[in-house]
Amino acid sequence: MFTPIKNTTISQKVIEQIRTMLYEDQLGKGDKLPSERQMAESLEISRSSVREALKELEIMGLIVAKPGEGNFIKENFDDILFHPFSTIFLIKESNPYEILELRKVIEKGSCAMAAEKITDEELENIRKILDEAKKYTDEKKLSELDVSFHYEIAKASKNFLLQSILNTISSIIETFITDVRKNILVEPIHKKNIENQHYKIYQALKLRDSVLSEKAMEAHLDYVNLQMRKHIKLSEKNI
């Protein structure tokens, strides 16, 4: 039933110290860490252990190494979940449909939450995105605006974890099925339908109606996911 308890490695203890310092605000976003030599001397450990800990922290997305400058706590943690999620996606051989399903589950709740917390300024930002999207037919620009629309809603939820998860899902979509997304956005019939769906979501948010906002987002994602599934299946047949 029980398994032997293994000693924590020195590098893991270094990581825990830095995490604790972040939690207790002894370290903040953008702060520069001491050099490897200074850390090794302060912690009374080898430089190789420090180097191993820093590498793990970089992989985790907590720090960034700048050549010639040193190691810094990241300024922005929006993409901190991308590497773990994408690794799981690849290792478990997940299919794109699982990402679409996850996005729908998370984004419905995020939209409902946003309806209760959204500010007039955030509503104005969303409206500007919708107005700008009408002007373009370029697939890259439309894809960027689509991402911005959903990001603004996630941001309005005032929940950092939701923002991080949705940003990660969007990044995985862009990484693994980006062509599918772009192709849908530029097709005239889909472009018009998506514009209308986005506007309905905006209107529901403007009313601060969480139920209506969630339903509008669900209808939008049902439509988009259906089209993406069709394109994915077609791509698979052509391989």
N, C-alpha and C positions, 0 to 999 in steps of 0.2 A: 504493500500500500504506500509506504513512504520510500523516498529515494534519498540517497546520500546528499548532504549539503556540501556544495563545492565552494572553495574560497573565492571571493571576488577578486578579479585581477586588479593590479595597480591602476591601469588605465581606466577601468570602470569607476574606481574611487575618485579619480581626477574628474571624470565626467560628472559624477554626482555632486562634487564640490561646485563645479561651474553651474550646474543646474540650480543648486541651492542658492548660489549668489545671484542668479537671474531672478529667482522667485522672491528673494528678499531685497531686490532692487540694489544690491551691491554692484551689480553689473547691469548696464542698460543697452538698448539698441544702438549699434554703431560704435560701442566702446572698443578700444584696442586692448587686446590681451598682452600680458608681458611676453617677452621673448622666451623661446624654448629654454635657454640657459637660465634665465631668471626664475621661470616656473619650476625647473628642475631643482634649483638651489632652495627655493622657498618651500617646496613640498618634500625636499630631501629624497628625491627619486632620480632615476636615470633619465637622460634626455630622450632615449628611445621610448620610454613609457609615456613621456609627455607627448612625443611625436605621434604615437599610436592613439592616444586619447584625442588629440586635435584632429587627426584624420577621421576618427569615428564621429566627432562632433560636426565635421564638415559634411560627412555623408548624411547625418541626421538632419542637416539643414539649419543648424543653430549658429554656425560660424562660417565665415568666408575668408579664404586665404588670398591676400593680395600680394603678388610677386614684388619683392623689394620693399614692401611696407610692413608686412606682418599679418597676424590673424585678428579678425574683428568679429564681434557679435553682429549678426545680420541686422540691417536696418528694417527689413521687411520680411515677415514670416508668412505671407500669403501663399507661397508655393511650398511650404514646409512638408506637406503631406504628399507631394507629387511623386517623389522617388519611392517611398514605401508602397504607395498605391500602384504605381506602374510596375514595380517589381512583382507584386502579388499578381497583377494582371497577366504578366508574362509567365511567371513560374507556374501558376495554376491553369495556364492556357485558357483564361477566360475569353468568352466571345464578346463582340461589341454589344450584343443585346443586353448583357448583364449591366454594362455601363449605362445604357439608355434607361433601363429599369431603375437603377440606383438613382440616376439623375431625377427621374420623375418623382420618386418617393421623397427625396430630400427637398427638391425645389418647390413642391406643393406646400410643404410645411413652412419653408422659408418665405414664400410669398404671403401666406396667411399671417405670419408673424410681422412681416414688413408692413402690412396694411394697418396694423395697430400702432406702429412706431414711426412710420415714414414722415419726414418733414416736408414743408413746402419747397425747400431748396432741392431736396432729393427728387421730388415730383417734377420740378422744373428741369432737372438734369435728364430725367427719363424722357420727358416730352421733347427735349432738344435732340436726343438720340433718334427718336421716332421720326422727327421732321427731317433729320439729316439722311436717314436711311431711304427716304423717298427719292432723294436726288441721285442715288447711285445705282448702277447695274454691274459694277465691277465686283467680282466674287470675293476678292481679298478684303475690300473695304466693307462689303456687306457682312462678311464673317466677323470682322473686327467690331462692327456696330452691334451685331447680334450678341457677341460675348459681352460687350459693354452694357447692353440692356439688362441681361440677366445678372451681371455683376452688381449693377446699381441696386437691383431689387434685393440681392443677397446682403449687400452692405446696409440697406435700410432695415434689415432684420435686427441689426445691432448685436448680432451673435457671431463672434469671431470664428468659432468652430464651424458653424454653418458656412460662413464665407470661405474658409479654408477648404472644406470638403467640396463645395461647389466649384471653386477655382480649380481644384485638382481634377475633378470629373471633366470639366471643360478642357483642361490641358490634355487629359488622356484622349478625349474625343479629337482634339486638334492633332495629337501625335499619331493616333492609330486609324482614325476614320475621317481625317480632315477633308479629303476630296469629296466624300459623300455629302458632308455638311455644305460645302461650298456649292456643289452642283444643285442642291435643292434650293438654296437661297437665291440663285440667279434665274431659275426657271420662272417665267412671267406669272404663271398661274399660282405657283407656290409663293413667290415673292408677294403677290397681292394678298393671298390668304394669310400669310404670316404677318404682314403689316396690320391687317384687320384684327388678328388675334392679339398682337402686341398692344394695339390700341385698347382693346377690351380689358386687358390686364391693367393697363394704365388707368382706365376709367374706374375700375373696381378699387384700385389702390387710392385713387383720388377721393373716393367715397369713404375710405377707411373701413371697407367692408371685408373682413377676413374670409368669410365663407364664399362670397362672390369672387374674391381674388384667387382663392385656392381653386375654385371651379374653372375660372378663366385660364389659369395656368395649366390645369389638368387637360382641358380641351386643346390647348395649344401644343402641349407635349405629346398628347395622343396622336395628333395630326403629324407633327414633325417626326416622331418615332416611327410611325407607320411608313412615311416616305423614306426614311433612312433605312428601315428594314428592307424595303423593296430594292433600294439601290445596292445595299450590301449583298443581298441574294443574287442580284444580277451580276455584280462584280465577281462573286464566288463562282458562278456558272462560266464566266469568261476566262477564269484562270486555267 
